[in-house]
Amino acid sequence: MALDTRLLELFVVLARQRSFTRAAEELGMPQPHLSRLIRRLEDIVGAELVDRSNRQIALTPAGQALLAEAQAVLDQVNLAVRRTADAAHREGRPLRIGYTGLYADLPLHHGILAFREQHPEIALEFRTATGAEQADWLRSGELDVGLFQFISCDLAGLAWNPLTRLSFVLAIPEDWPFPSDRPVELAELADYPFVLSDPALSPEIHDAQLAYCESAGFRPRIARLGRERAEQMLLTASGFGACFLFEHALRIRLDGVRQLVIAHPREDIFADCHIAWLAQRPTPAVLDFIACLTRERRRPQTVRRGDRFDLDWVRPDGR
């Protein structure tokens, strides 16, 4: 039976963590699934690798012997992959970057420009995809870098850096009797209908929107569900109800819609935006791209301009 190097990667993490629970958390997979994969590895090598009799597992002599060999094999595989990828980039293969629609509105161009100045010889290829698709494509080698939120994603084998954090604001039909020049208490909208995110697409966001309203003392009357931001804003412009948007949408203007800032926003409800890559195989080009975007990242800052709120993107260091 052929030995999959992925099984060796899982075994190395388990050996380091000395716990199926902690190893599964690091790998982003259910513990029973990790246990089955380690059993499969034991079947392949024909020996028990871990002593499961105690709460904190220990390696058997066979496990200790395999650990040293496994690390050497993985180091060699990763070196071969990096050298091959570097050669491919030098021969003209583009750096393949995935992104979700949300990222098209974020100020990522600072980092992308910095990378292009640093590596004019490397072409950039952008692909739009869901977060789950990007995670799968990173593991399969179809992407080099992913830009997505960690919603309903399997993160096994991936590493990441945070880029920015977004909070909720509100969009309301233009003729609703709320001023645009002051933050609104969410409870003020208790008697109004809402357009919420479709739980079939993003249950975490839908649940967060419900929790936001319930913490303000009411359960929202749901008039419609919208799958994408554009659909939600169209429904709001058509008078169906208010919708939650992430604050980068303050810069988006749509006839029939006004955006409101929420007074006393909840600090525990937000969306983190990340740059992700395959943990074991980052090439120098990938590492440089990550460094450029991380170094040039911006955070949103709500500002008041005249009779409405707008958004500025500022460096965390204030520059």
Beta strands, then each sheet from edge to edge (+ up, - down):
strand 1: 50-51
strand 2: 58-59
strand 3: 95-99
strand 4: 124-128
strand 5: 145-148
strand 6: 158-166
strand 7: 168-173
strand 8: 193-197
strand 9: 221-226
strand 10: 242-246
strand 11: 257-260
strand 12: 271-278
strand 13: 299-305
strand 14: 308-314
sheet 1: 1+ 2-
sheet 2: 4+ 3+ 5+ 12- 6+
sheet 3: 9+ 8+ 10+ 7- 11+
sheet 4: 13+ 14-
end
